[in-house]
Amino acid sequence: MSIRFPNIGINLSYVGRGISVFGYEITFYGILIALGMMLGICFIVLEAKRRGQEPNLYLGMILTSMITGTIGGRLLYVAFSWTLYRGNIQSIFNIRNGGMSFYGALFGGILGALLFGRIKKTSFWKVADTASMGLLISQIIGRWGDFFNRESFGEYTGSYFAMQLPLSSVQSGSVSALMRENLTVVDGISYIQVHPVFLYESALCLILLFFLLASQRRKKFQGEIFMRYMSLYGLIRCFTEWLRTDGIRIPGTRISVSFVISAFLFLFFGTEALVRRAMEKKRAAARKRRKEALYAAEEQAEAELDRQDKEKEIAAKQKQEALAAKKEQEIRSEENQEDDWDGTLPSARKNREDAEDGEVSFAGKNREDNRDDNMPSDKNHQDMQRENAVSENADSAEDSEL
């Protein structure tokens, strides 16, 4: 029941697999899985509240995903381990004896979330970003269950973090020939010395969690965090599956099913995230150009309106100045008239002027009448001249006769 880390001086003399409560055994693996799920759910709910989203929506999605994920995890494991269940179909439903595939549970959970989103008419990508980080928290803690179960370890190693497990405490199918060649005997107990893969994966998932939390501020589209999780966790799992000697294999080969799935997830979601991010950047640049053009047009329109307003202000100012000048001229004219005023009111002055004009016209008329009376008319004057001439001629004739 001991676990040793010889190169760093850690020797755990007794590491149990679980505890017994009223005669019912509860494994530490199950406890850690449950603890990880609870912390992951708490994170999801708090993050939903922080973003102003509905927490009940996430809780409903989580409940649906847990049911479909359990079914998916069991089905994938049974599908690639059919020889273990072919003669005993009923044992398929006995999940207490183990036999769950993480990727089966992951795909089953995603399917449940998609169905839930379709029923509730909400976007899967909207909730997937937050849910993926909650799932990552569950993995960070749940992976330590492999430590208590003495499973998910790697090939023989002499590295600094090498872990020693009693040969009798592990499944014989997980012990490679290289491990048997390098057995270590301590106090009469044979130990295999292997990579603590659970520790590697838990530490790498913790780093990935910090990276995803920091990436939230720079994400370009809904679902980017989820795609990064799928891709980068696939890369982490490729590394750990390469080291592991246990796990389900493709029938007839030594190729790990999880390794193939991990490689596919890394390539597919990594490429998809890069392409969509690049496209979103182009769309953002196009939107920015349109906004800049719109702002330029608005500024130009505002400048034109400002110019028109200034012209109106100038015209109004000129009009005011003209009215002020006219008013000032009228005031000066009135002042000049006041200086020439003899005390007579304007109405009386006008009557007097009219009277004077009437007298002048009357006197002139009288003069003309007198002139006409004293002077003969043109005909009488001619007759008088003619008579005077005849008289003169007669006088001259008499003088000549004399």
Solvent accessible surface area in square Angstrom, and as a share of the most:
residue,aa,sasa,rsa
1,M,96,0.43
2,S,13,0.09
3,I,0,0.00
4,R,43,0.16
5,F,19,0.08
6,P,48,0.30
7,N,70,0.36
8,I,58,0.29
9,G,68,0.65
10,I,75,0.38
11,N,95,0.49
12,L,69,0.35
13,S,89,0.58
14,Y,155,0.59
15,V,10,0.06
16,G,11,0.10
17,R,82,0.30
18,G,23,0.23
19,I,81,0.41
20,S,82,0.53
21,V,58,0.33
22,F,207,0.86
23,G,76,0.73
24,Y,118,0.45
25,E,99,0.44
26,I,61,0.31
27,T,54,0.32
28,F,53,0.22
29,Y,77,0.29
30,G,34,0.33
31,I,60,0.30
32,L,31,0.16
33,I,63,0.32
34,A,50,0.39
35,L,77,0.38
36,G,0,0.00
37,M,63,0.28
38,M,121,0.54
39,L,78,0.39
40,G,2,0.02
41,I,47,0.24
42,C,69,0.41
43,F,41,0.17
44,I,9,0.05
45,V,26,0.15
46,L,118,0.59
47,E,14,0.06
48,A,0,0.00
49,K,123,0.52
50,R,162,0.59
51,R,82,0.30
52,G,70,0.67
53,Q,42,0.19
54,E,93,0.41
55,P,26,0.16
56,N,104,0.53
57,L,40,0.20
58,Y,1,0.00
59,L,76,0.38
60,G,21,0.20
61,M,9,0.04
62,I,19,0.10
63,L,112,0.56
64,T,40,0.24
65,S,22,0.14
66,M,77,0.35
67,I,102,0.52
68,T,33,0.19
69,G,6,0.05
70,T,60,0.35
71,I,97,0.49
72,G,15,0.15
73,G,0,0.00
74,R,16,0.06
75,L,107,0.53
76,L,36,0.18
77,Y,47,0.18
78,V,9,0.05
79,A,67,0.52
80,F,68,0.28
81,S,13,0.08
82,W,108,0.38
83,T,99,0.57
84,L,122,0.61
85,Y,22,0.08
86,R,150,0.55
87,G,82,0.79
88,N,81,0.41
89,I,90,0.46
90,Q,151,0.67
91,S,29,0.19
92,I,26,0.13
93,F,162,0.67
94,N,61,0.31
95,I,81,0.41
96,R,162,0.59
97,N,121,0.62
98,G,35,0.33
99,G,16,0.15
100,M,84,0.38
101,S,11,0.07
102,F,50,0.21
103,Y,1,0.00
104,G,5,0.05
105,A,32,0.25
106,L,12,0.06
107,F,80,0.34
108,G,8,0.08
109,G,12,0.12
110,I,35,0.18
111,L,100,0.50
112,G,0,0.00
113,A,9,0.07
114,L,83,0.41
115,L,95,0.47
116,F,26,0.11
117,G,5,0.05
118,R,192,0.70
119,I,135,0.68
120,K,116,0.49
121,K,185,0.79
122,T,35,0.20
123,S,55,0.35
124,F,25,0.11
125,W,88,0.31
126,K,88,0.37
127,V,8,0.04
128,A,4,0.03
129,D,5,0.02
130,T,3,0.02
131,A,20,0.15
132,S,4,0.03
133,M,0,0.00
134,G,1,0.01
135,L,61,0.30
136,L,0,0.00
137,I,27,0.14
138,S,17,0.11
139,Q,14,0.06
140,I,24,0.12
141,I,36,0.18
142,G,5,0.05
143,R,35,0.13
144,W,94,0.33
145,G,0,0.00
146,D,4,0.02
147,F,18,0.08
148,F,47,0.20
149,N,38,0.19
150,R,7,0.02
151,E,59,0.27
152,S,6,0.04
153,F,2,0.01
154,G,0,0.00
155,E,49,0.22
156,Y,66,0.25
157,T,13,0.08
158,G,56,0.54
159,S,44,0.28
160,Y,134,0.51
161,F,93,0.39
162,A,0,0.00
163,M,6,0.03
164,Q,7,0.03
165,L,1,0.00
166,P,6,0.04
167,L,46,0.23
168,S,110,0.71
169,S,23,0.15
170,V,18,0.11
171,Q,137,0.61
172,S,85,0.55
173,G,73,0.70
174,S,9,0.06
175,V,15,0.09
176,S,28,0.18
177,A,72,0.56
178,L,76,0.38
179,M,0,0.00
180,R,112,0.41
181,E,133,0.59
182,N,48,0.24
183,L,64,0.32
184,T,44,0.26
185,V,100,0.57
186,V,40,0.23
187,D,140,0.73
188,G,71,0.68
189,I,79,0.40
190,S,39,0.25
191,Y,8,0.03
192,I,0,0.00
193,Q,20,0.09
194,V,0,0.00
195,H,32,0.14
196,P,0,0.00
197,V,1,0.01
198,F,3,0.01
199,L,47,0.24
200,Y,41,0.16
201,E,1,0.01
202,S,6,0.04
203,A,47,0.37
204,L,59,0.30
205,C,0,0.00
206,L,74,0.37
207,I,110,0.56
208,L,9,0.04
209,L,15,0.07
210,F,123,0.51
211,F,83,0.35
212,L,0,0.00
213,L,60,0.30
214,A,51,0.39
215,S,0,0.00
216,Q,25,0.11
217,R,225,0.82
218,R,135,0.49
219,K,48,0.20
220,K,85,0.36
221,F,22,0.09
222,Q,93,0.41
223,G,0,0.00
224,E,1,0.00
225,I,0,0.00
226,F,14,0.06
227,M,4,0.02
228,R,46,0.17
229,Y,1,0.00
230,M,3,0.01
231,S,5,0.04
232,L,52,0.26
233,Y,2,0.01
234,G,0,0.00
235,L,86,0.43
236,I,19,0.10
237,R,12,0.04
238,C,20,0.12
239,F,95,0.40
240,T,0,0.00
241,E,9,0.04
242,W,189,0.66
243,L,30,0.15
244,R,30,0.11
245,T,19,0.11
246,D,24,0.12
247,G,40,0.39
248,I,27,0.13
249,R,50,0.18
250,I,57,0.29
251,P,99,0.62
252,G,89,0.86
253,T,59,0.35
254,R,183,0.67
255,I,87,0.44
256,S,7,0.05
257,V,8,0.05
258,S,14,0.09
259,F,61,0.25
260,V,68,0.39
261,I,31,0.16
262,S,0,0.00
263,A,32,0.25
264,F,119,0.50
265,L,3,0.02
266,F,67,0.28
267,L,116,0.58
268,F,98,0.41
269,F,27,0.11
270,G,16,0.15
271,T,79,0.46
272,E,61,0.28
273,A,9,0.07
274,L,128,0.64
275,V,72,0.41
276,R,73,0.27
277,R,41,0.15
278,A,49,0.38
279,M,88,0.39
280,E,29,0.13
281,K,104,0.44
282,K,148,0.63
283,R,113,0.41
284,A,41,0.31
285,A,42,0.33
286,A,25,0.20
287,R,95,0.35
288,K,126,0.53
289,R,149,0.54
290,R,151,0.55
291,K,112,0.47
292,E,92,0.41
293,A,64,0.49
294,L,100,0.50
295,Y,121,0.46
296,A,58,0.45
297,A,55,0.43
298,E,77,0.35
299,E,111,0.50
300,Q,136,0.60
301,A,52,0.40
302,E,99,0.45
303,A,59,0.46
304,E,67,0.30
305,L,103,0.51
306,D,77,0.40
307,R,113,0.41
308,Q,71,0.32
309,D,68,0.35
310,K,127,0.54
311,E,88,0.39
312,K,139,0.59
313,E,116,0.52
314,I,97,0.49
315,A,58,0.45
316,A,48,0.37
317,K,125,0.53
318,Q,109,0.48
319,K,134,0.57
320,Q,120,0.53
321,E,98,0.44
322,A,62,0.48
323,L,104,0.52
324,A,60,0.46
325,A,60,0.46
326,K,124,0.53
327,K,130,0.55
328,E,86,0.38
329,Q,127,0.56
330,E,89,0.40
331,I,82,0.41
332,R,144,0.53
333,S,50,0.32
334,E,101,0.45
335,E,90,0.40
336,N,92,0.47
337,Q,120,0.53
338,E,122,0.55
339,D,117,0.60
340,D,118,0.61
341,W,129,0.45
342,D,86,0.45
343,G,49,0.47
344,T,30,0.17
345,L,114,0.57
346,P,104,0.65
347,S,74,0.48
348,A,45,0.35
349,R,68,0.25
350,K,130,0.55
351,N,100,0.51
352,R,110,0.40
353,E,83,0.37
354,D,81,0.42
355,A,55,0.42
356,E,90,0.40
357,D,94,0.49
358,G,37,0.36
359,E,119,0.54
360,V,105,0.60
361,S,72,0.47
362,F,130,0.54
363,A,41,0.32
364,G,18,0.18
365,K,126,0.53
366,N,58,0.30
367,R,143,0.52
368,E,94,0.42
369,D,64,0.33
370,N,86,0.44
371,R,125,0.46
372,D,100,0.52
373,D,117,0.61
374,N,124,0.64
375,M,118,0.53
376,P,73,0.46
377,S,62,0.40
378,D,117,0.60
379,K,148,0.63
380,N,80,0.41
381,H,87,0.39
382,Q,102,0.45
383,D,49,0.25
384,M,109,0.49
385,Q,98,0.44
386,R,140,0.51
387,E,117,0.53
388,N,86,0.44
389,A,47,0.36
390,V,96,0.55
391,S,58,0.37
392,E,112,0.50
393,N,102,0.52
394,A,50,0.39
395,D,78,0.40
396,S,69,0.44
397,A,52,0.41
398,E,102,0.46
399,D,99,0.51
400,S,90,0.58
401,E,148,0.66
402,L,182,0.91
